[in-house]
Amino acid sequence: MTIQMYGFWRSIAAFRVRVALKLKGLPFEETPIDILSGEQFKPDYDGINAEHVVPTFIHDGHSVFQSLAIIEYIEDIKPEPHLIPADPKERAYARSLALMTIADAHPLTVPRVRNHLAKTFGADAHAIEQWGKHWTTEGLVTYERLLARRPPAPFALGAEPGLADICIAGQVVGAHYLKLDLTEFPIVARLAERCFALPAFASSHPFEQPGFKARH
Ligand SMILES: N[C@@H](CCC(=O)N[C@@H](CS)C(=O)NCC(=O)O)C(=O)O
C-alpha cells in the first residue's frame, strides 16, 4: 500500500493525520503545500483538493480530505491499534471531543480567516494575534471543562491514545504557536504532556517538521 499526504508543517489538521498514521505504524510520504503563500489556491493543487486546504490523503491513488474523515478511513484500512472505540457511546464521545476542535475551535484560526480579517476589516498583525489567542484559549477552556467532568485515565478515553487525544493535542499545538501559558488548563496540559512523550506525537509536532526547521 502506498500512502501520500499533502500537508504543511504549520497545519494542525495535517498534524492530526500525521499522528494517526504514526500510531498505526503506516509509512507515508508528505508533500508540502505552502498554505501561507497561497499554494493551496494554485491550479495544480485545485486538481487534488477542491476545498483548497490541507491535508489531502492519497491511498493507492484514492483521495480523501478532511482530517476526521481521513483518520476514520485509516482506522478502516488498518484497525489495529484502535484509535476510535467500537462501543457506540464511547465512539460518539471520542468524535464529540474531536469535533470540538475540528469543527468549532480550530476553523476560527486558519489562514483564510486571518487573511479575511486583514483584507476586509483592516486587522493588523496584533489584532489578528489577539483573535487567535482568544479562540485558541476558548478551545482550551472548553477542553478543560470537558476533561474535568470525565478525567483522562490516563488518555481521554482510557488506557491508549486515540482520536480524541490527537485532536486535543492539536489544540495545544495552537497554544504553542501563540506561546499561551497552559497553567490555567492543568488537565489539558497533563494530557498533552502524556501525548507528546510518545514518539508518534512528538515527531509529528509542527516544530519538528523539515519545513519549520528550514525557516527557523
Ligand atoms: N476541517 C479541516 C480543516 C482543513 C483546514 O482548514 N486546513 C488548513 C490548515 S490547518 C488550511 O489548509 N488552510 C488553508 C487556508 O485557510 O487558506 C480538516 O480537519 O481537515
The ligand as an ORCA input file, in Angstrom:
! r2SCAN-3c Opt
* xyz 0 1
  N     -11.581     20.715      8.932
  C     -10.448     20.546      8.067
  C      -9.556     21.753      8.179
  C      -8.743     21.954      6.940
  C      -8.017     23.297      7.018
  O      -8.636     24.344      7.214
  N      -6.693     23.224      6.888
  C      -5.928     24.442      6.992
  C      -4.596     24.165      7.615
  S      -4.749     23.518      9.253
  C      -5.716     25.009      5.599
  O      -5.320     24.304      4.686
  N      -5.983     26.295      5.449
  C      -5.815     26.988      4.218
  C      -6.469     28.341      4.285
  O      -7.037     28.672      5.326
  O      -6.402     29.053      3.279
  C      -9.674     19.282      8.482
  O      -9.766     18.925      9.648
  O      -9.004     18.682      7.625
*
